[in-house]
Every structure is written in structure tokens, then in C-alpha cells.
Amino acid sequence: MSRFWSPIVHSLTPYVAGEQPRIHGLIKLNTNENPYGPSPRTLAAIKAAVDDTLRLYPDPTGLALRQVIADSHGLSVDEVFVGNGSDEVLAHCFQALLNHDQPLLFPDISYSFYPTYCRLYGIDFRTIPLDAAMQVQVADYKGPCGAIILPNPNAPTGIALPLAEIETLLRDHPDQVVVIDEAYVDFGAESAIPLVKTYPNLLVIHTFSKSRSLAGLRVGFAVGQRPLIEAMERVKDSFNSYPLDRLALAGAVAAWTDQDWFETQRQRIIASRETLTVALQRLGFEVLPSAANFLFARHPDRAGKELAAALREKAILIRHFQKDRIGDFLRITVGTEAECARLVTALGEVLG
Ligand code: PMP
């Protein structure tokens, strides 16, 4: 606490990101990063961008990246917004589109950055409980609200919502923005991007951090009809003219167009997820059906906190949230085949 702070700072509850410790031999399954590196073509493009032009500012509009994204979805560049990681895209979206007289709705168990943004921007919000099976029930979102935001698949549960349900949500709320945060969609859910043409109230947000393996480059984007994107641009241009640097733009364009690499790694992670699910079930875990690159699982006999601590002793890091309803769950990122095998062995030892 400091007398120098602006008043709002006292009331903030900052998001706490998963640890990035430097422990030798650590198996890091706590922040849903991709266990396989970025594609060789992506790395080559980033290296090629390291030259004298770094003295110049990058393109403030990120046009080259917006263009490749727009082309692949049959959209116009004006319908694509890019930012420094999807967290920044989300932040601008909260400020530009989600602050209304009625509360913003999102699930009680969801991405924990959402309430943080609400507090930062003074947005009134209400959480809607997931059902007993930890699923989103769109009928629970009926009634007055200012806007809605949902991750699909949800995080940290990993459970996907069918596109038809998202369409119901869009139809139930024609006068409210519905944001679908598709950070993990490439691992098994259906993207809502094809609905953008039909629904002026839909904004879909993506990241390059997971399925494109570029968490370290910080690139995210949003797609929606022009009025929504224009609102985000107005906020962005009142905040930072150059959110994506030259290396990020070069790397992201290359990653987006390297379809073979994307497909191969994505399928490999999906296959490992299925193998890991079965292995955890054999150890007695209840594993929620995941469409993401992580699993959410609990053991009937052991507290989540205790299991997380025991794994840490064995230099395996997973994520545990000390929170109502999910305190006994472990969120486990799907690693390489070898990392998953080490995790299963370690859990077997811990469980005796
Ligand atoms: N949305 C969800 C649901 C996430 O889990 C994450 C990753 N923590 C993000 C958005 C943000 O990812 P990034 O800023 O790396 O794009």
C-alpha cells in the first residue's frame, strides 16, 4: 500500500499466472503451453526479421497478419483485430464492448482473468454456476445482462460447448455482445468463426500461444463484424499504437501459414490427451471430457493440494486452484508422450 497509488490500485486483485520456475529437469505441465516448439519455418521467419529495420516502428495496424487470418476465414481485414497475446485482446474487448449498465455474465468456473478485468475497468459482473457435470447450460444465461463471455472449450474444465448451443446464446441475446474465447479450440472444439457473418453480436478471440506454440511471442486476435472491431481499435489506439513488434508479426504470419506443422502437432497432442486420460482413469481419477490441451481431473481419495505438492516434490508442475468446487481438481497440461508417461509413473508412486 502506498500513498502514491491512484485510488483504483488499492481495489485491484491481479491475475496470478502459473509459475515459470527455473528448476533443472522440471516437467512443466502448469500453463498449457505447447510441448513441441514453434515450426522451423516460423523460427526462420523470426530470425530473418532480425535486421536493420528493427530501428523502425512496426506496422501499427498489423495488416499482413490480419490479411492472412482474414483470407483463411473468408473475412475482410476490417473484421480482424490483432493484439499482444489474447490477454491484451481480451482486455481491450472488456473495455470496449463489455461495460454496460447490466452485468456481464460468465461461468463461475472459467478463466480467472475475467473478474480481474472487470475490477480494472469497473465492470459489474455476475457469475453463472456450471451444472453438476461442470458444463455450461446456455438456458441459465437467459434474462437481462450487459454482455456474455465464455471460453470454448471452457478453462480450466476443458469441456466444449457445441456450436448449436453458442448459436442459441447468440439468438437469445441479439442486443448483447457474446464473446467466445477460443484459446483452446484447435484441440477439439468447433470454432464459432463461421457464425461471424450471420451474427453482428459475436466476437471470437483466438491465441497463437497454444496450438501455434508461440506463447513467448505474445500474439492473439479477435474476429467480428466491423462495428465490434472498430470499438476495439479505438481502445487500442488510445493505449498502444504498436502492440505487435516486427518479430511477432513475422513469426505469426509464418505460423499461420504453416498448416502442415500445425496439423501434425495438434493431432499429436490430441492423441496424447486421449492416452493420458485413460492412464489417469486407471489410477482412479475422474477425468472431465477434455477438448483442450489439458485435463481437469480429481482423485476420490486424495486432496488436490496434496497431490500437487507431491508432484512438485518430483519436479512435476501442474496447476491447482484453491477455489470453491474445484479445490480437488488438478489441471494438467498435455505434454510430450515422455512427459505424460513420467507424470503417470509419478502419480502411481504418490498414490501407492
Ligand atoms: N483465454 C484463456 C481461456 C486462457 O486460458 C488463456 C491462457 N492463459 C488466454 C486466454 C490468454 O492467452 P494468451 O494471452 O497467451 O494469448
Residues whose N, C-alpha, C, O or C-beta is under 5 A from the ligand:
A	BS01	PMP	G85 S86 D87 Y111 P151 A155 D181 A183 T207 S209 V219 G220
